[in-house]
Amino acid sequence: MNKGNGVGTRERLTRDRICEAALEAIDEAGLESVSMRALAKSLGIKASSLYYHFRGKEELMTGIAEYLYRKLGQPPTGGGWEDQVRGTFIQLQEFIQEHPNAAPLLLRDLARSPVARKRARVLLGILQRAGLDPVASASLVGNLVALLVGHSLLGLYLQAEAGSAAVDETGTGTATRSMRPWIPHLFQVGAMGTVQLERIAPGEERPDTKYGVPDEPALELSESPASPVGSHSFSTTELAGDAVFLAGLDALLKGFADSGPA
């Protein structure tokens, strides 16, 4: 038997097994810890064996994202359309929180992963069966994706900053530090992914838009009296919390439900 976990034959070395081992490394030490050589060593094989399954690191990263989306499981099916859509995005948010070091891969591939696009089509079908027209359905999914991406990226940014502070104080690295190179690019990727998701449905395509990041240090949110958030000035840390994500999710769903068919 080989070193590491004993994987030693092509029959046992599958794409999923490679992605599983890579995800374990990412969860433990961050995205930048993964290399073809290090991954091969952890699997107890020669690096050349990995290239039978993946042509290089970029293809491996795409494979890991696809593996993660399959690992996510089926979206919830109970309740009305609002419950199903809400449950789907809560499921996605919780999954990202379970694998924070892999979150950049999940967010990067929201629009190009076949599994993620299939999930989006399921959502669009639910909305259209509920009576929303294709354009409104695509707009709602696009806005919900933007909420998920924005909220997740803010959380990643805060984690990376906390990791940087830990390095400054202790001189040792942290897993979240490896996220830092990904974060500036993901705002643009997330915006582009939202546009692509909106174009899955038939109907008029939204023109491309330039996206920027506001300079204001805090946001003033005023919700209805029924909202658990209320009128409150949020710190950056609070904006990355679950309560704000859920309030935004509910506000979007309520807005589209109120404007939809009677």
C-alpha positions as CSV (number, residue, x, y, z in Angstrom):
1,M,0.0,0.0,0.0
2,N,1.2,3.5,-0.8
3,K,1.9,6.2,1.7
4,G,-0.9,8.7,2.6
5,N,-4.4,7.3,2.4
6,G,-3.3,4.3,0.4
7,V,-4.9,5.3,-3.0
8,G,-2.7,3.5,-5.4
9,T,-4.6,2.4,-8.5
10,R,-6.4,4.2,-11.3
11,E,-9.6,2.2,-10.6
12,R,-9.7,3.7,-7.1
13,L,-8.5,7.1,-8.0
14,T,-11.6,8.9,-9.2
15,R,-12.2,12.6,-9.9
16,D,-14.4,12.7,-6.8
17,R,-11.8,11.1,-4.6
18,I,-9.3,13.7,-5.8
19,C,-11.7,16.5,-5.2
20,E,-12.5,15.2,-1.7
21,A,-8.9,15.1,-0.7
22,A,-8.4,18.6,-2.2
23,L,-11.4,19.9,-0.2
24,E,-10.0,18.4,3.0
25,A,-6.8,20.4,2.4
26,I,-8.7,23.6,1.6
27,D,-10.8,23.3,4.7
28,E,-7.7,22.8,6.8
29,A,-5.2,25.2,5.3
30,G,-6.9,27.3,2.6
31,L,-7.0,27.5,-1.2
32,E,-3.4,28.5,-1.6
33,S,-2.3,25.3,0.1
34,V,-3.5,23.1,-2.8
35,S,-1.0,22.1,-5.5
36,M,-0.9,19.1,-7.8
37,R,2.3,17.9,-6.1
38,A,1.0,18.3,-2.5
39,L,-2.3,16.7,-3.4
40,A,-0.6,13.7,-5.0
41,K,1.5,13.3,-1.9
42,S,-1.5,13.3,0.3
43,L,-3.1,10.7,-1.9
44,G,0.0,8.5,-1.9
45,I,0.4,8.7,-5.7
46,K,2.6,10.2,-8.3
47,A,1.7,13.7,-9.5
48,S,1.5,12.4,-13.0
49,S,-1.5,10.3,-12.0
50,L,-3.5,13.4,-11.3
51,Y,-3.1,14.7,-14.8
52,Y,-5.0,11.7,-16.1
53,H,-8.1,13.3,-14.4
54,F,-7.3,17.0,-14.5
55,R,-5.1,18.9,-17.0
56,G,-3.9,21.3,-14.4
57,K,-4.7,23.2,-11.2
58,E,-7.3,25.5,-12.8
59,E,-9.3,22.5,-14.1
60,L,-8.9,20.9,-10.6
61,M,-10.4,24.0,-9.0
62,T,-13.4,23.9,-11.3
63,G,-13.8,20.2,-10.5
64,I,-13.7,21.0,-6.8
65,A,-16.5,23.6,-7.2
66,E,-18.6,21.1,-9.2
67,Y,-18.0,18.4,-6.5
68,L,-19.1,20.9,-3.8
69,Y,-22.3,21.7,-5.7
70,R,-23.1,18.0,-6.0
71,K,-22.3,17.6,-2.3
72,L,-24.8,20.3,-1.5
73,G,-27.7,17.9,-2.1
74,Q,-31.2,18.5,-3.3
75,P,-33.0,21.9,-2.7
76,P,-35.9,21.9,-0.3
77,T,-39.3,20.9,-1.8
78,G,-41.8,21.5,1.0
79,G,-44.2,24.5,1.3
80,G,-45.1,27.2,-1.2
81,W,-42.8,28.8,-3.8
82,E,-41.5,31.4,-1.3
83,D,-40.6,28.7,1.3
84,Q,-38.7,26.7,-1.4
85,V,-36.8,29.6,-2.7
86,R,-36.0,30.9,0.8
87,G,-34.9,27.4,1.9
88,T,-32.6,27.0,-1.2
89,F,-30.7,30.2,-0.5
90,I,-30.5,29.5,3.3
91,Q,-29.1,26.1,2.3
92,L,-26.5,27.7,0.0
93,Q,-25.5,30.3,2.7
94,E,-25.1,27.6,5.4
95,F,-23.1,25.4,3.0
96,I,-20.7,28.3,2.3
97,Q,-20.3,28.8,6.1
98,E,-19.4,25.1,6.4
99,H,-16.6,25.5,3.9
100,P,-15.5,29.1,4.2
101,N,-12.1,28.5,2.7
102,A,-13.7,27.0,-0.4
103,A,-16.3,29.8,-0.7
104,P,-14.4,31.7,-3.4
105,L,-14.7,28.6,-5.6
106,L,-18.5,28.3,-5.0
107,L,-19.1,31.9,-5.7
108,R,-16.8,32.0,-8.7
109,D,-18.6,29.2,-10.4
110,L,-22.2,30.1,-9.5
111,A,-23.0,30.9,-13.1
112,R,-20.8,28.5,-15.0
113,S,-21.1,25.3,-13.0
114,P,-23.6,22.9,-14.8
115,V,-24.9,21.7,-11.4
116,A,-25.4,25.3,-10.1
117,R,-27.1,26.3,-13.4
118,K,-29.4,23.3,-13.1
119,R,-30.3,24.4,-9.6
120,A,-31.1,27.9,-11.0
121,R,-33.3,26.4,-13.6
122,V,-35.2,24.5,-10.9
123,L,-35.8,27.8,-9.1
124,L,-36.9,29.5,-12.3
125,G,-39.4,26.7,-12.9
126,I,-40.8,27.0,-9.4
127,L,-41.3,30.8,-9.8
128,Q,-42.9,30.5,-13.2
129,R,-45.3,27.8,-12.0
130,A,-46.2,30.2,-9.2
131,G,-47.3,32.7,-11.9
132,L,-44.2,35.0,-12.2
133,D,-43.3,35.7,-15.8
134,P,-39.9,34.7,-17.1
135,V,-38.3,38.1,-16.8
136,A,-39.5,38.7,-13.3
137,S,-38.4,35.1,-12.3
138,A,-35.0,35.7,-13.7
139,S,-34.8,39.1,-12.0
140,L,-35.7,37.6,-8.6
141,V,-33.1,34.8,-8.9
142,G,-30.5,37.3,-10.0
143,N,-31.2,39.6,-7.1
144,L,-31.1,36.7,-4.6
145,V,-27.7,35.6,-6.1
146,A,-26.4,39.1,-5.7
147,L,-27.5,39.1,-2.1
148,L,-25.8,35.8,-1.4
149,V,-22.6,36.7,-3.2
150,G,-22.4,40.2,-1.5
151,H,-23.1,38.9,1.9
152,S,-20.7,36.0,1.5
153,L,-17.9,38.2,0.2
154,L,-18.3,40.6,3.1
155,G,-17.9,37.7,5.5
156,L,-14.8,36.5,3.6
157,Y,-13.3,39.9,3.7
158,L,-13.8,40.2,7.4
159,Q,-12.3,36.7,7.9
160,A,-9.3,37.6,5.8
161,E,-8.8,40.9,7.7
162,A,-9.0,39.0,11.0
163,G,-6.5,36.5,9.6
164,S,-4.1,39.3,8.6
165,A,-4.3,40.8,12.1
166,A,-3.5,37.4,13.6
167,V,-0.4,37.2,11.3
168,D,0.7,40.6,12.4
169,E,0.4,39.7,16.1
170,T,1.7,36.2,16.1
171,G,3.9,35.9,13.0
172,T,2.0,32.7,11.9
173,G,-0.2,32.1,9.0
174,T,-3.9,31.3,9.0
175,A,-6.2,29.5,6.6
176,T,-8.2,32.7,5.9
177,R,-5.1,34.6,4.8
178,S,-5.2,32.5,1.6
179,M,-8.5,34.1,0.7
180,R,-7.0,37.5,0.3
181,P,-5.8,37.2,-3.3
182,W,-9.3,36.0,-4.4
183,I,-11.5,38.7,-2.8
184,P,-10.9,41.8,-5.1
185,H,-11.8,39.8,-8.2
186,L,-14.9,38.1,-6.8
187,F,-16.9,41.3,-6.6
188,Q,-16.6,41.5,-10.4
189,V,-17.1,37.8,-10.9
190,G,-20.2,37.8,-8.6
191,A,-21.7,40.7,-10.6
192,M,-21.1,39.0,-13.9
193,G,-22.5,35.7,-12.6
194,T,-25.7,37.5,-11.6
195,V,-26.2,38.8,-15.1
196,Q,-25.5,35.3,-16.6
197,L,-28.0,33.7,-14.2
198,E,-30.7,36.2,-15.2
199,R,-30.1,35.2,-18.8
200,I,-31.0,31.6,-18.2
201,A,-34.7,32.3,-18.6
202,P,-36.3,33.2,-21.9
203,G,-37.2,36.9,-22.3
204,E,-35.5,40.2,-22.7
205,E,-31.8,40.2,-21.6
206,R,-30.6,42.9,-19.3
207,P,-27.8,45.0,-20.7
208,D,-24.4,44.6,-19.1
209,T,-23.8,47.0,-16.2
210,K,-20.7,48.3,-14.5
211,Y,-20.5,47.5,-10.9
212,G,-18.8,49.4,-8.2
213,V,-18.3,49.1,-4.4
214,P,-19.7,52.0,-2.4
215,D,-17.3,54.0,-0.2
216,E,-19.7,54.5,2.7
217,P,-18.5,52.8,5.9
218,A,-22.0,51.9,7.1
219,L,-25.5,51.4,5.7
220,E,-28.8,52.8,7.1
221,L,-31.5,50.2,6.7
222,S,-35.1,51.0,7.4
223,E,-37.4,48.0,7.3
224,S,-41.1,47.6,8.0
225,P,-42.2,47.4,11.6
226,A,-42.7,43.6,11.1
227,S,-39.1,43.2,10.2
228,P,-36.7,41.7,12.9
229,V,-34.1,44.2,11.7
230,G,-36.0,47.4,12.1
231,S,-34.4,50.8,11.7
232,H,-30.8,50.5,12.6
233,S,-27.3,51.7,11.6
234,F,-25.2,48.6,11.0
235,S,-21.5,48.1,11.5
236,T,-19.6,46.2,8.9
237,T,-19.5,43.1,11.2
238,E,-23.3,43.2,11.7
239,L,-23.8,43.5,8.0
240,A,-22.0,40.1,7.6
241,G,-24.3,38.5,10.1
242,D,-27.1,36.0,9.5
243,A,-29.9,38.4,10.6
244,V,-29.1,40.9,7.8
245,F,-28.9,38.1,5.2
246,L,-32.3,36.7,6.3
247,A,-33.9,40.2,6.4
248,G,-32.6,40.9,2.8
249,L,-33.9,37.5,1.6
250,D,-37.3,38.1,3.1
251,A,-37.5,41.6,1.8
252,L,-36.7,40.5,-1.8
253,L,-39.2,37.6,-1.7
254,K,-41.9,39.8,-0.2
255,G,-41.3,42.6,-2.7
256,F,-41.6,40.2,-5.7
257,A,-44.6,38.4,-4.1
258,D,-46.5,41.7,-3.6
259,S,-45.8,42.7,-7.2
260,G,-46.7,39.4,-8.7
261,P,-50.0,38.0,-9.8
262,A,-52.9,38.1,-7.3
